[in-house]
Amino acid sequence: MGVAPYEPVSSLGSPIAVPGSHWRAWARLRKGAVVQFETLRLALETLRAHKLRSFLTLIGVILAVTTLVAVMSVVAGLNAYVAERIANLGANVFVVDRFGIITSQDAWEKAQKRPLITMEEYNGLQESMQTANLIAAVEGNVSDVRYGTDLLEDVSIRGVTPNYADIRNISVAAGRNLNETDESHHAPVCFIGTDLVKKFFPNVDPIGKTIRAGTHSYQIVGVSETIGSVLGNSQDNFIFIPLATFDKEWHIQQQSLTLFVQARNAEMLDASEDELRMLLRARRHVPWKADDNFGIIGSASITSLWKELTSNLFNLALGLTSVFLVVGAVVIMNIMLASVTERTREIGIRRSLGARKHHILMQFLTESSLMSLVGGILGVCLAWGIVAMGRAATDIPMRTPFTAILLAVTMSTGVGLIFGIYPAMRAARLDPIEALRADG
């Protein structure tokens, strides 16, 4: 017996024995694949035949996808940047200061009445805290710095405890860090950032040299490794001096300490914050119903505040995307309705040759979905180009997450599918006889 039409055969041309039910299922699958392929081919030919009209139809979708992907790229890049460079206080570290995170004018005015964080409180916490590995204190000012006739303006002068660099993961490039001897003797020594090295000692070993900050002179005992910049602001333009030296020479009234507390491990971070809060409230005799009169800042709180700020930008992007999508969807529906009118005779011919209603429905749905998919891909490519140019021309970190591309393409395809349903149903319901009578 010969091979039946569409009967599966081996690579050698001999029939493959397939049970009857499996054969029928395989035949239906093959028939369906052929129909889908033919539908896709017709949709591509239609789009190719009307290139300009298809492009103009997709402008709304392209703008929507470009806006969404570009904004998500900026937000994702900034979120990662903030987590890495701003919110990264150190391993298992949180900060205690007078104000904390202030988000309103009213809160700022109330915070002005809070007491200063003093050396007595710092020493008390050093002695009492059981969950902390290290506690460092820092106090700061800004001054011009000179070496010979060279001048560097607006240098950050920070009085720090000897363990500050360890908590903040500041590495030594040359010399040494400040130590307990420097602190106890109020020594006029300093540890400097690389900006000062580049300015004053480009070709000279700075260790042992003396620089002048304000009216005070300090001998350089160490140089830090390069830290980099945050949002365009250099983090290497600093001088560290012993905190005791700073208190003697730079401290002014109403200047409060900032404390960096390192918990023993990540699991004890929350417990360490709670212990510090309890000890400091008890020392300050804060009533149990009253709010803290100091601020505690952790990496999570900084990240949370940042995401709250960027959510406004994302909401704006969603608003613009929605407007562009509505415009694009309406245009797609109108163009597909016009296409149904133009191709009425073609629909009638296909119906007379055996095409069923669901074939016509699938053809027009495929066309509208494919059109929107192409618009989504063009929008993603345009957004990628904008992000690449922005990354090259500015310091703003940008990166396009895969979820943004997936969301944009899915959204654009969905718009074409949903708003192509009505034109497709209208085409499928055309009477074959009346369609054949239409002008070609």
C-alpha positions in Angstrom: 0.0 0.0 0.0 1.3 3.5 -0.9 1.9 6.2 1.6 -1.3 8.2 2.4 -1.3 12.0 1.8 0.5 13.8 4.7 1.4 10.4 6.2 4.6 10.8 8.3 7.6 9.2 6.7 11.2 8.6 7.9 14.3 10.3 6.5 14.6 7.3 4.1 11.1 7.8 2.7 9.5 4.8 4.3 6.2 5.2 6.2 6.4 5.5 10.0 3.9 3.3 11.8 1.6 5.6 13.8 -1.5 4.5 15.7 -4.8 5.8 14.2 -5.6 8.3 17.0 -2.0 9.7 17.0 -2.0 9.9 13.2 -5.2 12.0 13.2 -3.7 14.3 16.0 -0.5 14.6 14.0 -2.4 15.5 10.9 -4.5 18.1 12.6 -1.3 19.6 14.1 0.4 19.8 10.7 -2.7 21.3 9.1 -2.9 23.9 11.9 0.8 24.8 11.5 0.4 25.2 7.8 -2.6 27.5 8.3 -0.7 29.6 10.9 2.3 29.9 8.7 0.2 31.0 5.8 -1.6 33.5 8.0 1.7 35.0 9.2 3.0 35.1 5.6 -0.1 37.1 4.4 0.2 39.5 7.4 3.9 40.1 6.6 3.1 40.7 2.9 0.4 43.2 3.9 2.7 45.2 6.1 5.4 45.1 3.5 3.0 46.4 0.9 2.1 49.5 3.0 5.4 50.4 4.7 4.7 54.1 5.2 1.2 53.6 6.4 2.3 50.9 8.8 5.1 53.1 10.2 2.8 56.1 10.7 0.2 53.8 12.4 2.9 52.7 14.9 4.2 56.1 16.0 2.1 56.1 19.1 3.2 52.6 20.1 6.9 53.4 19.3 6.7 56.6 21.5 5.0 54.7 24.3 7.6 51.9 24.3 10.5 54.3 24.0 9.3 56.4 26.9 8.7 53.4 29.2 12.0 51.6 28.4 14.1 54.7 28.6 12.6 55.8 32.0 12.9 52.2 33.4 16.5 52.2 32.3 17.3 55.5 34.1 15.5 54.4 37.2 17.1 51.0 37.3 20.5 52.4 36.8 20.0 55.1 39.5 18.6 52.5 41.9 21.7 50.3 41.5 24.0 53.3 41.8 22.3 54.6 45.0 22.5 51.1 46.5 26.1 50.7 45.6 27.5 54.2 46.2 25.2 56.2 48.4 23.2 53.7 50.6 26.3 51.5 51.0 27.3 52.6 54.5 29.5 49.6 55.0 29.0 46.0 56.1 26.2 45.8 58.7 26.5 49.5 59.4 23.9 52.1 60.4 24.3 55.8 61.2 23.1 57.8 64.1 23.0 61.6 63.9 21.0 64.5 65.2 18.5 64.7 62.4 18.1 61.4 60.5 16.1 61.6 57.3 14.1 64.8 57.0 11.4 65.0 54.3 9.4 68.1 55.3 9.9 71.7 56.6 7.8 71.0 59.7 10.0 68.0 60.6 13.1 70.1 60.0 12.0 72.8 62.3 11.2 70.3 65.1 14.6 68.6 64.6 16.4 71.9 65.2 15.3 71.6 68.8 17.0 68.2 69.3 20.0 67.9 71.6 23.5 67.4 70.1 25.2 64.0 70.0 28.1 64.5 72.4 31.4 62.7 73.1 30.0 61.7 76.5 27.2 59.9 74.7 29.6 58.3 72.2 31.8 57.0 75.1 28.8 55.7 76.9 27.6 53.8 73.9 31.1 52.4 73.4 31.0 51.0 77.0 27.4 49.8 77.0 26.5 48.3 73.6 26.7 44.5 73.5 25.6 44.0 69.9 28.0 46.4 68.2 31.3 45.3 66.8 32.7 48.9 66.3 31.4 52.4 66.9 33.1 55.3 65.1 32.5 59.0 65.5 33.0 61.8 62.9 32.6 65.6 62.9 33.1 67.7 59.8 33.9 71.2 58.4 35.0 72.6 55.1 38.1 74.7 54.4 40.7 75.7 51.8 43.9 73.8 51.9 47.4 75.0 50.9 50.8 73.4 50.2 53.4 76.0 49.3 51.7 78.4 46.8 49.2 75.8 45.6 45.6 76.1 46.8 42.7 73.6 46.8 39.3 75.0 47.8 36.4 73.5 49.7 38.2 70.5 51.1 36.2 68.4 53.6 38.0 68.5 57.0 36.8 65.6 59.1 37.7 64.7 62.7 37.4 60.9 63.0 38.0 58.2 65.5 40.8 55.7 64.5 38.2 53.0 63.6 36.3 55.2 61.1 38.2 54.0 58.0 37.7 50.4 59.0 33.9 50.8 59.3 33.7 52.8 56.0 36.1 50.3 54.1 38.5 53.1 53.2 41.8 51.4 52.2 45.3 52.8 52.6 47.3 53.4 49.4 50.4 54.7 51.1 51.6 55.3 54.7 49.2 54.4 57.5 45.8 55.2 58.9 45.2 57.3 62.0 45.7 55.4 65.2 44.9 55.6 69.0 48.2 57.3 69.7 47.3 60.2 67.4 43.9 60.4 69.1 45.2 60.4 72.7 48.0 62.9 72.0 45.8 65.3 69.9 48.5 64.9 67.2 48.6 67.4 64.3 48.6 64.6 61.6 46.3 63.8 58.8 45.2 61.1 56.3 44.3 62.5 52.9 42.3 61.7 49.8 43.7 61.3 46.3 42.4 64.7 45.1 45.0 66.4 47.4 47.7 64.1 46.1 46.9 65.0 42.5 46.9 68.7 43.3 49.9 69.0 45.6 52.1 66.0 45.1 51.7 64.7 41.5 55.2 63.4 41.3 56.3 63.4 45.0 55.8 61.1 47.9 53.3 63.0 50.1 54.1 61.0 53.3 55.8 63.3 55.8 54.9 66.5 54.0 53.0 69.2 55.9 49.9 70.9 54.5 47.9 73.8 55.9 44.2 73.7 56.4 42.7 77.1 57.4 45.1 78.3 60.1 46.3 74.9 61.2 49.2 72.7 59.8 49.1 68.9 59.6 51.7 66.3 58.7 50.6 63.7 56.2 50.8 60.1 57.6 48.7 58.3 55.0 46.9 58.4 51.7 43.7 56.7 50.8 43.0 54.6 47.8 40.7 56.3 45.2 37.0 56.2 46.2 35.5 57.9 43.2 32.6 60.2 42.8 28.9 60.1 43.6 26.6 61.9 41.2 29.5 64.0 39.9 30.8 64.9 43.4 34.3 63.7 44.2 34.6 61.6 47.4 38.4 61.9 47.4 38.6 65.6 48.4 39.1 65.1 52.1 41.5 65.4 55.1 41.0 63.1 58.1 42.5 64.3 61.4 42.1 62.8 64.9 38.7 63.7 66.4 40.4 65.0 69.5 42.5 67.4 67.4 39.4 68.5 65.5 37.5 69.2 68.7 40.4 71.4 69.9 40.9 73.3 66.6 37.7 73.2 64.5 34.8 72.4 66.8 32.1 75.1 66.9 28.9 75.5 68.9 25.8 73.6 67.8 28.0 71.0 66.0 26.9 67.4 66.6 28.8 64.1 66.2 27.7 61.5 63.7 28.1 57.9 64.8 28.7 54.9 62.5 27.7 51.7 64.3 28.7 48.3 62.9 26.7 45.4 64.2 28.4 42.1 64.9 26.7 40.4 61.9 23.9 41.0 59.5 21.4 39.0 61.6 22.1 41.3 64.6 21.7 44.6 62.7 18.1 45.2 63.7 18.8 44.2 67.3 21.8 46.6 67.3 19.6 49.5 66.2 17.0 48.6 68.9 19.7 48.4 71.6 21.2 51.8 70.6 17.8 53.4 70.5 17.0 52.0 74.0 20.4 53.1 75.5 20.3 56.6 74.0 16.7 57.2 75.0 17.4 56.1 78.5 20.5 58.4 78.7 18.4 61.3 77.5 15.4 60.5 79.7 13.0 60.4 76.7 9.4 59.5 77.8 8.3 56.1 76.4 5.5 57.7 74.4 7.7 60.4 72.9 9.4 60.2 69.5 13.2 59.7 69.3 15.1 63.0 69.6 17.9 61.6 67.3 17.9 59.9 63.9 18.9 56.4 62.9 19.7 55.9 59.2 20.3 52.5 57.6 20.9 51.4 54.1 17.3 50.2 53.8 15.9 53.6 54.8 18.0 55.4 52.3 17.0 53.0 49.5 13.4 53.2 50.5 13.4 57.0 50.4 15.2 57.0 47.0 12.6 54.6 45.5 9.8 56.7 46.9 11.4 59.7 45.0 11.9 57.8 41.8 8.4 56.4 41.9 7.1 59.8 41.0 9.3 59.8 37.8 8.0 56.3 37.0 4.4 57.3 37.5 5.0 60.2 35.1 6.4 57.8 32.6 3.4 55.5 33.0 1.1 58.5 32.4 2.9 59.4 29.2 3.0 55.8 28.1 -0.7 55.4 28.6 -1.5 58.5 26.5 0.8 57.3 23.7 -0.7 53.8 23.9 -4.3 55.1 23.7 -3.4 57.2 20.7 -1.6 54.3 19.0 -4.4 51.8 19.8 -7.1 54.1 18.3 -5.0 54.6 15.2 -4.4 50.9 14.8 -8.1 50.1 15.1 -9.0 52.8 12.5 -6.3 51.6 10.1 -7.5 48.0 10.4 -11.1 49.0 9.8 -10.0 50.9 6.7 -8.0 47.8 5.7 -11.1 45.6 6.0 -13.0 48.0 3.7 -10.2 48.0 1.1 -9.9 44.2 1.1 -13.6 43.3 1.1 -13.3 41.6 -2.3 -10.1 39.7 -1.2 -12.1 38.5 1.8 -14.9 37.3 -0.4 -12.5 35.4 -2.7 -10.9 33.7 0.2 -14.2 32.7 1.6 -15.4 31.4 -1.8 -12.2 29.2 -1.9 -13.0 27.6 1.4 -11.6 29.9 4.1 -13.7 29.9 7.2 -14.6 32.8 9.5 -11.9 31.9 12.1 -9.3 31.9 9.3 -10.3 35.5 8.4 -10.4 36.4 12.1 -6.9 35.0 12.7 -5.5 36.8 9.6 -6.6 40.3 10.8 -5.7 39.6 14.4 -2.2 38.4 13.3 -1.8 41.6 11.2 -2.7 43.9 14.0 -0.6 42.0 16.6 2.4 41.8 14.3 2.2 45.5 13.5 2.2 46.4 17.2 5.0 43.9 17.8 7.1 45.6 15.2 6.3 48.9 16.8 7.4 47.6 20.2 10.7 46.3 18.8 11.4 49.7 17.1 10.6 51.5 20.3 13.0 49.2 22.3 15.7 49.9 19.7 15.1 53.6 19.9 15.1 53.6 23.7 18.4 51.6 23.7 20.0 54.2 21.4 18.8 57.0 23.7 20.1 55.2 26.8 23.5 54.6 25.1 23.8 58.3 24.1 22.8 59.4 27.6 25.3 57.1 29.2 28.1 58.4 27.0 27.2 62.1 27.3 26.4 62.3 31.1 27.4 60.9 34.4 23.9 59.4 34.9 24.2 55.7 35.2 21.7 53.9 33.0 21.1 50.2 32.3 18.1 48.5 30.6 16.7 45.7 32.6 15.3 42.7 30.7 12.0 43.1 32.4 11.6 46.5 30.8 12.1 45.0 27.3 9.7 42.1 28.1 7.1 44.4 29.5 7.3 46.8 26.6 7.1 44.1 23.9 4.2 42.3 25.7 2.4 45.6 26.2 2.7 46.7 22.6 1.7 43.2 21.2 -1.3 43.1 23.6 -2.5 46.5 22.4 -2.5 45.3 18.8 -4.3 42.1 19.7 -7.0 43.8 21.8 -7.7 46.7 19.5 -7.6 44.5 16.4 -10.4 42.3 17.7 -13.3 44.5 16.4 -11.9 45.0 12.9 -11.1 41.2 12.7 -14.6 40.3 13.8 -16.1 42.7 11.3 -14.0 41.1 8.5 -15.0 37.6 9.6 -18.7 38.4 9.5 -18.8 39.7 6.0 -21.2 37.9 3.7 -19.1 36.1 1.0 -21.5 36.9 -1.8 -21.8 40.6 -0.9 -18.0 40.7 -0.5 -17.5 39.3 -4.0 -19.7 42.0 -5.4 -17.5 44.8 -3.9 -15.3 46.8 -6.2 -11.8 45.3 -6.5 
